[in-house]
Structure formats: structure tokens, C-alpha cells
Amino acid sequence: MNPNILVIEDVPEMAELVSLYLRKADMTVTAVGTAELGLEKLKDCVPDLVVLDLNLPGMSGFEFLQHFRAEYKATIPVIIVSARDADEDIIKGLGIGADEFVTKPFSPRVLVARVQANLRRHAETEAAAEETIKFGDYTLLLNSCVLKQGAVKIPLSTKEYEVLEYLVKHAGETLSPEKVYSGVWKEQFGDLTAVAVYIQRLRKKIEKDPANPQYLKTVFGLGYRFDMEGTSGEN
């Protein structure tokens, strides 16, 4: 499956050039002109790598990167491509989570090579000593915090992943909303409706029929139970 690359670049000609070379290297590319649009795209699909400009209208590249590292998997490579070449900018970018800093102007072929190298290192890191839990045709990759259906990544926010992992690790147990909230949010008291919200989000992503779930079941009056076998009939 071709790697998915998110390009965030506000200069259309530059975005088109980068996208052209990446597609020639058999990559699937989504290009957007603002960090805000980039965040919207993340809700649909978490990419395998991000190519990020810094000088963007509205939210800056630095702000996007901080949000991305806080909300999504910390190991997804991010390559900053920017005309800003001051040491302070490079140090800041690498310090808040960028994997590489490429200054403009640059060779598109060299950028593609850097993208390929980062994807290769990322794949090797994920494969090394990966602990997994399987249910149905899904695989939960515990080290890299990823859910896959077959070979396809299912996009999950950090909190969605944490809720799913907690339920899977307690499969077969009936868990009250209070227990799920305490186990995931690490707080004894809080808004327990958040648990139901995330349960519904997860059902939409892993259940064939969210109204009749096979895995993520409701035990009325008691809470939730994760069924590793994926049997139907109870919700």
C-alpha cells in the first residue's frame, strides 16, 4: 500500500511541485494550504509522514506541529520545509518534534529521498519488538499506538486509542463508566459522558453495524464489555 503523505504548504506552485515528485515515487499525497486544513484532514486519515511549511496564514507550522505531536502518534515523521534558516528556527522545530529541517530552495529529488529514508526508518522502528493484540481482522500495535484492519491503518486520535487499548486489555470484564474514566483519564472525578462519546466514536470506526456492535458492547445498567470474539446479538 502506498504511503500517505500530508503536505502543508501555502504557495500553490511549491505544493504542486512537491506533490508531483512524491506521486512519481508512488506515494499518495494530500496537499493543503493552511495548518487549519491540515488538522481537518487528520480527522479523516492520519498520514504516514507530514511535509510542513512554517510560514503559513493563520496557525503557524510550529503551532501545527505542537498540536500534531500532542494529539497523534508521536513517531510519525515530520519534515519541515521552510525558507526560515535561522539557527533558532531549526532548533525550535527539531525541539518540538520535527524529524528533519529542509531549507528552501531545495532539490525536489533530494526531498523525496529524505521522505523515503524517514518512512523506511519509521517502518523499521514499528516492526522492532512490536507487541500486538488481535481481535477479528484488527490488530492493535501497542508500541506504536496504532490500530490496523488487515494492512490498513484506522485513524484514531490519542484518546480514542487509549480508550480502545484500555477496553481491549480488560476484554471480557464489565467496566463501569467510572472505571473506564479513571483508567484512561487518570482522574477519579470528571465528566463521565466523555466515556460514552468515545465509545460511540470507536463503534463507528471498528463495528460493521455500530447500532449492533460485535466488539464494544453495552451491559445495560453496568457499563461496557469488550468481546474479543466479536459475537453479535447483544449491544
C-alpha positions as CSV (number, residue, x, y, z in Angstrom):
1,M,0.0,0.0,0.0
2,N,1.4,3.4,-1.0
3,P,2.4,5.6,2.0
4,N,0.1,8.6,2.7
5,I,1.9,12.0,2.8
6,L,0.3,15.2,4.0
7,V,1.8,18.3,2.5
8,I,1.1,21.7,4.2
9,E,2.3,24.5,2.0
10,D,0.6,27.8,1.3
11,V,2.4,28.5,-2.0
12,P,0.4,26.6,-4.7
13,E,3.3,26.2,-7.1
14,M,5.5,24.8,-4.4
15,A,2.8,22.4,-3.1
16,E,2.2,21.2,-6.7
17,L,5.9,20.6,-7.3
18,V,6.4,18.7,-4.1
19,S,3.3,16.6,-4.7
20,L,4.3,15.8,-8.2
21,Y,7.7,14.4,-7.2
22,L,6.2,12.4,-4.3
23,R,3.5,10.9,-6.5
24,K,6.2,9.9,-9.0
25,A,7.7,8.0,-6.2
26,D,4.5,6.0,-5.7
27,M,3.2,8.0,-2.7
28,T,-0.4,9.2,-2.1
29,V,-0.4,12.9,-1.5
30,T,-2.9,15.3,0.1
31,A,-1.8,18.9,-0.1
32,V,-3.4,21.8,1.8
33,G,-2.6,25.5,2.1
34,T,-3.1,26.1,5.8
35,A,-2.4,24.3,9.1
36,E,-6.1,24.5,9.9
37,L,-7.0,22.5,6.8
38,G,-4.2,20.1,7.8
39,L,-5.9,19.5,11.1
40,E,-9.2,18.8,9.4
41,K,-7.6,16.2,7.1
42,L,-6.2,14.4,10.1
43,K,-9.7,13.6,11.3
44,D,-10.2,11.6,8.1
45,C,-6.8,9.9,7.8
46,V,-3.6,10.1,9.9
47,P,-0.7,10.2,7.4
48,D,2.5,8.2,7.3
49,L,4.5,11.4,7.1
50,V,4.0,15.2,7.1
51,V,5.8,17.7,5.0
52,L,5.3,21.0,6.8
53,D,6.0,24.7,5.9
54,L,6.4,27.2,8.8
55,N,5.2,30.5,7.4
56,L,1.5,29.7,7.0
57,P,-1.5,32.0,7.0
58,G,-3.3,31.7,10.4
59,M,-1.9,29.0,12.5
60,S,1.9,28.7,12.1
61,G,3.8,25.5,11.3
62,F,5.2,25.5,14.8
63,E,1.7,25.6,16.3
64,F,0.5,22.8,14.0
65,L,3.5,20.6,14.9
66,Q,2.8,21.1,18.7
67,H,-0.8,20.1,18.2
68,F,0.1,17.2,16.0
69,R,2.5,15.8,18.5
70,A,0.1,16.2,21.4
71,E,-2.9,14.6,19.6
72,Y,-1.5,12.0,17.3
73,K,1.2,9.3,17.3
74,A,4.5,10.8,18.3
75,T,6.6,8.6,16.0
76,I,5.0,9.8,12.6
77,P,7.8,11.6,10.8
78,V,7.5,15.3,10.2
79,I,9.8,17.1,7.7
80,I,9.9,20.9,7.9
81,V,10.5,22.6,4.6
82,S,10.9,26.4,5.1
83,A,12.7,29.4,3.9
84,R,13.5,30.3,7.5
85,D,17.0,29.1,8.1
86,A,18.0,30.8,11.4
87,D,19.5,28.5,13.9
88,E,16.8,29.4,16.4
89,D,14.1,28.2,14.0
90,I,15.8,25.0,13.2
91,I,16.5,24.3,16.9
92,K,12.8,25.1,17.8
93,G,11.4,22.9,15.0
94,L,13.5,19.9,16.0
95,G,12.9,20.6,19.6
96,I,9.1,20.4,19.4
97,G,9.1,17.2,17.3
98,A,10.3,17.6,13.7
99,D,12.5,14.9,12.4
100,E,14.3,17.0,9.7
101,F,14.5,20.6,8.7
102,V,15.0,21.3,5.0
103,T,15.6,24.9,3.9
104,K,14.3,26.4,0.7
105,P,15.3,26.4,-2.1
106,F,15.9,22.6,-2.2
107,S,16.1,19.8,-4.8
108,P,12.7,18.0,-5.1
109,R,14.6,14.8,-5.7
110,V,16.6,15.2,-2.5
111,L,13.4,15.9,-0.6
112,V,11.8,12.7,-1.9
113,A,14.9,10.8,-0.8
114,R,14.6,12.3,2.7
115,V,10.9,11.3,2.8
116,Q,11.7,7.8,1.7
117,A,14.5,7.5,4.3
118,N,12.2,8.7,7.1
119,L,9.5,6.3,6.0
120,R,11.9,3.4,6.0
121,R,13.3,4.2,9.5
122,H,9.8,4.6,10.8
123,A,8.7,1.2,9.4
124,E,11.8,-0.4,10.9
125,T,11.1,1.1,14.3
126,E,7.5,0.0,14.3
127,A,8.5,-3.6,13.3
128,A,11.1,-3.9,16.0
129,A,9.7,-5.7,19.0
130,E,6.1,-4.7,18.3
131,E,3.6,-6.0,20.9
132,T,0.3,-6.7,19.4
133,I,-3.3,-7.7,20.4
134,K,-5.6,-9.1,17.7
135,F,-9.4,-9.3,17.5
136,G,-11.2,-10.2,14.4
137,D,-9.3,-8.8,11.4
138,Y,-8.0,-6.0,13.6
139,T,-4.5,-5.7,15.1
140,L,-3.7,-3.3,17.9
141,L,0.0,-2.3,17.8
142,L,0.8,-1.4,21.4
143,N,4.3,0.0,21.0
144,S,3.3,2.4,18.2
145,C,-0.2,3.1,19.3
146,V,-1.8,2.1,16.0
147,L,-4.9,0.1,15.0
148,K,-4.9,-1.8,11.7
149,Q,-7.6,-3.6,9.9
150,G,-5.5,-6.0,7.8
151,A,-2.8,-3.8,6.4
152,V,-4.9,-0.6,6.6
153,K,-4.4,1.9,9.4
154,I,-7.6,3.0,11.2
155,P,-7.2,6.7,12.1
156,L,-7.6,7.2,15.8
157,S,-7.0,10.2,18.0
158,T,-4.8,9.7,21.0
159,K,-7.7,9.5,23.4
160,E,-9.6,7.1,21.1
161,Y,-6.6,4.8,21.0
162,E,-6.2,5.0,24.8
163,V,-9.9,4.1,25.4
164,L,-9.7,1.2,23.0
165,E,-6.5,-0.1,24.4
166,Y,-7.9,0.0,28.0
167,L,-11.0,-1.9,26.9
168,V,-9.1,-4.5,24.9
169,K,-6.7,-5.1,27.8
170,H,-9.7,-5.7,30.1
171,A,-11.6,-7.8,27.5
172,G,-14.4,-9.9,29.0
173,E,-14.8,-7.6,32.0
174,T,-17.8,-5.4,32.5
175,L,-16.4,-2.0,33.1
176,S,-18.4,0.9,34.6
177,P,-18.0,4.4,33.0
178,E,-16.3,5.4,36.3
179,K,-13.7,2.7,35.9
180,V,-13.0,3.5,32.3
181,Y,-12.7,7.2,33.1
182,S,-10.4,6.6,36.0
183,G,-8.3,4.1,34.0
184,V,-7.9,6.3,30.8
185,W,-8.1,9.9,32.1
186,K,-6.3,9.0,35.3
187,E,-8.8,11.1,37.3
188,Q,-11.2,9.9,39.9
189,F,-13.8,12.5,39.2
190,G,-14.8,14.1,35.9
191,D,-17.3,14.3,33.0
192,L,-18.3,10.6,32.6
193,T,-20.2,11.5,29.4
194,A,-16.8,11.6,27.7
195,V,-16.7,7.8,28.0
196,A,-19.9,7.3,26.1
197,V,-18.8,9.8,23.5
198,Y,-15.6,7.9,22.8
199,I,-17.4,4.6,22.9
200,Q,-19.7,5.8,20.1
201,R,-16.7,7.2,18.1
202,L,-14.9,3.8,18.3
203,R,-18.0,1.9,17.3
204,K,-18.2,4.0,14.1
205,K,-14.6,3.0,13.3
206,I,-14.5,-0.7,14.2
207,E,-18.0,-2.0,14.1
208,K,-19.8,-3.1,10.8
209,D,-23.1,-2.0,12.4
210,P,-22.5,0.5,15.2
211,A,-26.1,0.0,16.4
212,N,-25.5,-3.7,16.8
213,P,-21.8,-3.9,18.0
214,Q,-19.9,-7.1,17.9
215,Y,-16.9,-6.0,20.0
216,L,-17.8,-2.9,22.0
217,K,-20.9,-3.9,23.9
218,T,-23.1,-2.1,26.4
219,V,-24.1,-4.1,29.5
220,F,-27.2,-2.1,30.5
221,G,-27.1,-0.6,33.9
222,L,-23.5,-1.7,34.4
223,G,-21.2,-0.3,31.7
224,Y,-19.3,-1.7,28.8
225,R,-17.6,-5.0,27.9
226,F,-15.2,-5.7,25.1
227,D,-15.8,-9.1,23.3
228,M,-12.6,-10.3,21.6
229,E,-14.6,-12.9,19.7
230,G,-16.8,-10.4,18.1
231,T,-20.1,-12.1,18.7
232,S,-23.3,-10.3,17.7
233,G,-26.7,-10.1,19.3
234,E,-26.0,-8.1,22.4
235,N,-25.2,-4.3,22.5
